[in-house]
Amino acid sequence: MEEFRVTRTEAKSARGERFPTVPLFGALGFVCFAFAAVLFGQATEIGTVRMEIGEAVEIRDIVMTKAATGDIVEVRDFATGDTLAAYAVNEGGFVRGAFRGLARNRMVANVPETQPYRLIRWSSGAVSLSDTGTGERLYLDAYGRDNVAAFAQFLEGQEGI
């Protein structure tokens, strides 16, 4: 009668390879460390950055309209209907681009184009553009001084709140 022996390596391959435990525990330790660091930062505010923008100083509701041909885009005051700016095809790059992105979100949310955008200058000097239909807000300072100035011109002559 023949004796049947199975070696240790044959036994491992027969039941499948085991996942290495060292990397598994390392990844678990990293996740626990990240979770603890977030809790520590929230509790002590060490390592956190907060941007205080203050109170709204100037507000203007504006709408963006396209001419029938689509070549000229006008920015109008929502309350009075006055034209604040008109941009031809190769003009107003950042203004047109910001409105194009917000308009895409409006289309997805099924918000009418007649709903105004809200331009706000804060007491800290920051300027933001909000979509009153979707609730989305862009803090324009993140895009640079020239781009803030492109929108801040629409606030000129506005009374404080």
Secondary structure, 3 states (H helix, E strand, C coil): CCCCCCCHHHHHHHHCCCCCHHHHHHHHHHHHHHHHHHHHHHHHCCCCCCCCCCCEEEEEEEEEEECCCCCCEEEEECCCCCEEEEECCCCCHHHHHHHHHHHHHHHHHCCCCCCCEEEEEECCCCEEEEECCCCCEEEHHHHCHHHHHHHHHHHCCCCEC
